[in-house]
Amino acid sequence: MQPTGHLRGDAVRVGGDARQRFYDARGYGRPLDGDEIALSRVEAAHLLFRGDLSGITLSDGSDPVGFERFFVASAAAADRFAVRFLVYSDLRDRGFYLSPAREPWPGWSDAPGDAVDFVAYERGETPDTGNVKYPIQVVGERESVATAGLAGRTLAVVDEESDITYFAAEEGRIDGATDYDPPADLTGALLADRVVVWDAPESLYEHGFYGRPLTGRAANVEGALQLSLVEAASLAADGRLSLTASVAGADDGSETDASETPAAAARIVARGRDVEGERFDRRLVVYRRLRAADAVPKTGFKFGADFRTYLDVETVEDLPHSEHLVRVVGPDHEFSPRELSLDVRLAGGVRKEMVFALTAEGNDHPGDGGNAARDADVEWLSVDRLTP
């Protein structure tokens, strides 16, 4: 006959030979005095579901109840019980031993942050001797996921049909090997949302992969290169680009003498903020960090991202595939699981790694022409699909 559990507070106690039967042999619960163990509600529900407990006496002292009533009572008493049960059962079926990620259950100290629900040990290893393989954070598809502290966790997203998708979130890193030093005497004209360098050296595009040439089949113009505002702001902040003229903007389309305007970098940054608000500051921070790491960032518009990156560009004629998609967010950003799934799925579909760049830089910082971007904090977060 199977033993009966007794709900005490938020844990279910099981006596008899429970320690040997459930903890020592199969990694359920945590040991108490003698052979008694304590089970979390999810663990107890799973043993009921499998028929390994005959029932559980609730705190009201009534007769032991079966799986259905205990499940409903636990769903009412414990936050997100239903989705946590689904993930726990799925990982158990995959051969993992798990523990609740809270004190004093085994493995709780290996959980990175309070948002972690379970720790799953290396397959086949027990809580007594095993190393934690996956710190599991369970979320429903309509919940939000904070980016802060997400690195090191495994997200288990339960959708409305109770299917589970796993994501591995790791601290990212992007290091390139593009050896190119832009010339220091570039001059350009600031237009509404880009800068044109009329006499750009061929190497700026061919080897540095800056901008896009203004060309066409019938073109009679050579050396004209269009730079995005973020490319131009970065070059100007490094003292490599000055402005010969600036279109005043949407007011009248008139042209002003660059000598009558602020420094080139500050003017380009101001125009960038006019075009896209504080996102421009964030994107500039990340762009400059990527260039400083010898990677080449280009627009990721076609992929719904801020940038795509090339790690080793020798010549545009022999351009490799881009390796990453980078989306820039604030450190307090919260993903919807649907948003996260879309980004990661798209990146995987085009054989790229999805990286999120978290930076607090925004338009509340003084406009110094982009120089503060060198020192702004950036946290890189890489997220990928996972099959445990």
C-alpha positions in Angstrom: 0.0 0.0 0.0 1.2 3.5 -0.9 1.9 6.0 1.9 -0.3 9.0 2.7 1.0 12.6 2.9 0.0 15.3 5.4 -0.1 18.9 4.3 1.5 21.1 7.0 1.8 24.7 6.0 3.1 24.8 2.4 4.8 21.3 2.5 3.6 17.8 2.5 5.1 15.4 5.1 5.4 11.7 4.4 6.6 9.2 7.0 7.3 5.5 7.0 10.1 4.6 4.6 9.6 7.8 2.6 13.3 8.8 2.8 14.5 5.6 1.3 11.6 5.3 -1.2 11.4 8.9 -2.4 14.4 10.9 -1.5 17.3 8.5 -1.6 16.1 6.5 -4.6 14.3 9.2 -6.7 15.3 12.6 -5.5 11.9 13.8 -4.2 11.7 16.2 -1.3 14.1 16.9 1.6 14.9 14.7 4.6 13.5 15.5 8.0 14.1 13.5 11.3 14.3 9.8 10.9 12.8 8.5 7.7 10.3 11.3 7.3 10.6 13.8 4.3 9.0 17.0 3.3 7.6 17.5 -0.2 6.8 20.7 -2.0 3.2 20.9 -3.3 4.5 20.3 -6.8 6.5 17.3 -5.8 3.6 15.9 -3.8 1.2 16.4 -6.7 3.5 14.6 -9.1 3.8 11.6 -6.7 -0.1 11.6 -6.5 -0.3 11.8 -10.2 1.9 8.8 -10.6 0.0 6.8 -7.9 3.0 6.7 -5.6 1.0 8.4 -2.8 -2.4 7.0 -1.8 -3.7 10.5 -0.9 -2.9 13.7 1.0 -4.6 14.9 4.2 -5.3 18.6 3.9 -4.7 21.1 6.7 -8.5 21.0 7.6 -8.1 17.5 8.9 -10.5 15.9 6.4 -10.0 12.5 4.8 -7.1 12.2 2.4 -7.8 13.6 -1.1 -6.6 12.4 -4.4 -4.8 14.2 -7.2 -7.7 16.2 -8.6 -8.7 17.8 -5.4 -5.1 18.4 -4.2 -4.3 19.9 -7.6 -7.2 22.4 -7.5 -6.5 23.3 -3.8 -2.8 23.9 -4.6 -3.6 26.0 -7.6 -5.7 28.2 -5.4 -3.1 28.4 -2.7 0.2 28.6 -4.6 1.2 31.1 -7.2 1.4 29.7 -10.8 1.1 26.2 -9.4 -0.4 24.7 -12.6 2.4 25.9 -15.0 5.0 24.9 -12.5 3.5 21.4 -12.2 3.6 21.0 -16.0 7.3 21.9 -16.2 8.2 19.8 -13.3 6.4 16.8 -14.8 8.0 17.4 -18.2 11.5 17.5 -16.9 10.9 14.4 -14.7 9.7 12.6 -17.8 13.0 13.6 -19.5 15.0 11.9 -16.8 15.9 14.9 -14.5 15.8 15.1 -10.8 14.6 18.5 -9.6 14.3 20.4 -6.3 12.3 23.5 -5.5 14.7 26.5 -5.6 14.0 27.7 -2.1 15.6 27.2 1.3 16.0 24.6 2.8 15.5 22.3 -0.2 18.7 20.8 -1.8 20.3 23.0 -4.4 18.5 26.2 -3.5 21.8 28.0 -3.0 22.7 27.3 -6.7 19.7 29.2 -8.0 20.6 32.6 -9.5 17.9 34.8 -8.2 14.6 34.6 -6.5 12.7 34.2 -9.8 14.0 30.6 -10.3 11.4 28.0 -9.5 13.4 24.7 -9.7 16.9 23.5 -10.1 17.4 20.5 -12.3 20.5 18.3 -11.8 22.7 16.7 -14.4 20.6 13.9 -15.9 20.8 10.8 -13.6 22.3 12.7 -10.7 20.6 13.1 -7.3 20.2 16.1 -5.1 22.7 14.6 -2.7 25.6 14.4 -5.2 24.5 16.1 -8.4 25.5 19.4 -9.9 22.8 21.8 -11.0 22.4 21.7 -14.8 19.4 24.0 -15.3 18.1 26.7 -13.0 14.5 26.8 -14.2 12.3 29.9 -14.3 8.7 29.0 -15.2 6.6 31.6 -17.0 3.2 31.5 -18.7 3.0 33.0 -22.2 1.1 36.0 -20.9 3.5 36.9 -18.1 6.5 39.3 -18.5 10.1 38.4 -18.1 12.6 40.9 -16.6 15.9 41.1 -18.4 17.8 42.0 -15.2 19.5 39.0 -13.8 18.2 36.7 -16.6 21.7 35.4 -17.5 22.4 31.9 -16.2 18.7 30.8 -16.1 16.7 28.4 -18.2 13.3 29.8 -19.1 10.4 27.3 -19.4 7.6 29.1 -21.2 4.2 27.4 -20.9 1.8 28.4 -23.7 -2.0 28.5 -23.6 -2.2 24.9 -24.8 0.3 23.7 -22.1 3.1 23.1 -24.6 6.5 24.0 -23.1 9.4 25.9 -24.9 12.8 26.1 -23.2 15.2 29.0 -23.6 18.8 29.2 -22.4 19.8 32.7 -21.3 23.6 33.3 -20.9 25.9 36.2 -20.5 26.8 37.1 -24.0 30.1 38.3 -25.5 30.9 39.7 -29.0 34.5 39.9 -30.1 35.6 40.5 -33.7 38.7 40.5 -35.7 38.1 43.3 -38.2 41.4 45.2 -38.4 40.5 48.6 -39.9 41.3 52.2 -38.8 39.1 54.8 -40.5 40.8 57.9 -41.9 40.8 61.1 -39.8 39.9 63.6 -42.5 36.4 62.7 -43.6 33.9 65.4 -44.4 30.2 65.1 -45.0 26.8 66.8 -45.3 24.2 66.1 -42.7 20.8 65.4 -44.2 17.5 64.7 -42.5 18.3 61.2 -41.4 21.8 60.3 -42.8 25.2 61.8 -43.7 26.7 61.8 -47.2 30.4 61.8 -47.6 31.0 62.9 -51.1 34.7 61.9 -51.5 34.9 58.9 -49.3 38.0 56.7 -49.7 37.2 53.3 -51.2 38.6 51.5 -48.1 35.9 53.1 -45.8 33.3 50.9 -47.4 35.4 48.1 -48.9 37.4 47.2 -45.7 35.6 49.1 -42.9 32.1 48.3 -44.2 30.9 51.8 -43.3 27.8 53.1 -45.0 26.6 52.3 -48.5 27.9 53.8 -51.8 25.6 56.1 -53.7 25.7 54.2 -57.0 23.6 53.1 -59.9 24.0 51.8 -63.5 24.0 55.2 -65.0 25.8 57.0 -62.1 28.4 59.6 -63.0 29.3 60.2 -59.4 32.3 58.4 -57.7 33.2 58.3 -54.0 29.8 59.2 -52.6 29.0 57.2 -49.5 25.8 57.4 -47.4 26.3 56.9 -43.6 23.6 56.1 -41.1 23.3 58.6 -38.3 24.7 56.2 -35.8 27.7 55.4 -38.0 28.3 59.1 -38.6 27.9 60.0 -34.9 30.5 57.4 -34.0 33.0 58.6 -36.6 32.5 62.2 -35.5 32.9 61.4 -31.8 36.3 59.9 -32.7 37.3 63.1 -34.5 37.3 61.4 -37.9 34.3 63.1 -39.5 33.5 66.8 -39.8 30.5 68.5 -41.4 30.7 70.8 -44.4 27.0 71.5 -44.4 23.8 70.6 -42.7 20.3 70.5 -44.0 18.4 72.4 -41.3 15.6 69.8 -41.1 12.0 69.6 -42.0 11.4 73.3 -41.4 12.4 74.7 -44.7 15.0 72.3 -46.1 17.6 75.1 -46.1 21.3 74.5 -45.8 23.5 76.0 -43.1 27.2 76.6 -42.9 28.8 73.9 -40.7 31.0 76.6 -39.1 27.8 78.1 -37.6 26.7 74.9 -36.0 27.8 73.0 -32.9 30.5 70.3 -33.1 29.8 67.7 -35.7 29.2 64.8 -33.3 26.9 66.8 -31.1 24.9 68.0 -34.1 24.5 64.4 -35.5 23.5 63.1 -32.1 20.9 65.8 -31.8 19.5 64.9 -35.2 19.5 61.3 -34.2 17.4 62.1 -31.1 15.0 64.1 -33.3 14.6 61.1 -35.5 14.1 58.3 -33.0 14.2 59.7 -29.5 16.3 58.1 -26.7 16.7 54.9 -28.7 19.3 56.7 -30.7 21.5 57.1 -27.6 21.2 53.5 -26.7 21.9 52.3 -30.2 25.0 54.6 -30.4 26.3 53.2 -27.1 26.0 49.6 -28.4 27.4 50.5 -31.9 30.5 52.1 -30.4 31.0 49.1 -28.1 30.8 46.7 -31.0 33.2 48.7 -33.1 35.6 48.9 -30.1 35.4 45.1 -30.0 36.6 44.9 -33.7 33.1 43.8 -34.8 31.2 45.5 -37.6 27.6 46.4 -36.8 25.2 47.0 -39.7 21.5 47.6 -39.5 19.4 44.6 -38.5 16.2 46.2 -39.9 15.4 43.2 -42.3 15.5 40.9 -39.3 13.5 43.1 -36.9 16.7 43.9 -34.9 18.9 46.9 -34.3 22.1 45.4 -35.7 23.5 42.4 -37.4 27.2 41.9 -36.8 30.2 40.7 -38.8 33.2 39.6 -36.8 35.9 39.5 -39.4 35.6 41.7 -42.5 38.6 41.8 -44.8 36.8 43.0 -47.8 33.1 43.6 -48.7 33.8 41.6 -51.9 34.4 38.5 -49.7 31.9 39.2 -47.0 31.1 36.4 -44.5 27.7 35.7 -43.1 26.7 37.9 -40.2 26.9 36.0 -36.9 24.6 37.9 -34.5 21.3 39.8 -34.3 21.5 42.5 -31.7 18.5 44.2 -30.1 19.1 47.1 -27.8 17.0 47.4 -24.7 17.1 49.2 -21.3 18.2 47.3 -18.2 14.7 47.4 -16.8 13.2 46.0 -20.0 10.6 43.3 -19.6 10.1 40.8 -22.4 6.8 39.2 -23.2 7.5 35.5 -23.9 5.9 35.9 -27.3 8.3 38.7 -28.2 11.3 36.7 -26.9 10.2 33.6 -28.8 9.8 35.6 -32.1 13.3 37.1 -31.8 15.0 33.8 -31.0 13.1 31.9 -33.6 13.9 34.4 -36.3 17.6 34.5 -35.4 17.8 30.7 -35.4 16.0 30.5 -38.7 18.7 32.7 -40.4 21.5 30.9 -38.5 22.4 33.7 -36.2 22.8 34.1 -32.4 20.2 36.4 -30.7 21.9 38.9 -28.4 20.3 41.6 -26.4 22.3 44.6 -25.4 21.2 46.1 -22.1 22.2 49.7 -21.6 20.9 52.5 -19.4 22.2 55.2 -21.7 19.4 57.5 -22.8 18.6 61.1 -23.8 18.6 62.1 -20.2 22.4 62.0 -20.4 24.2 65.2 -21.5 24.7 65.3 -25.2 28.5 65.3 -25.6 28.5 64.1 -29.2 28.7 60.4 -28.3 31.8 60.4 -26.1 29.9 59.1 -23.1 29.0 56.0 -25.1 32.5 54.8 -24.6 32.0 54.5 -20.8 28.3 53.5 -20.6 27.5 50.2 -19.1 26.4 47.5 -21.6 25.3 44.0 -20.5 25.2 41.4 -23.3 22.5 38.7 -23.0 22.5 35.7 -25.4 19.2 33.7 -25.6 18.7 30.5 -27.6 16.2 27.7 -27.9 17.1 24.7 -25.7 16.1 21.0 -25.7 16.9 19.7 -22.2 
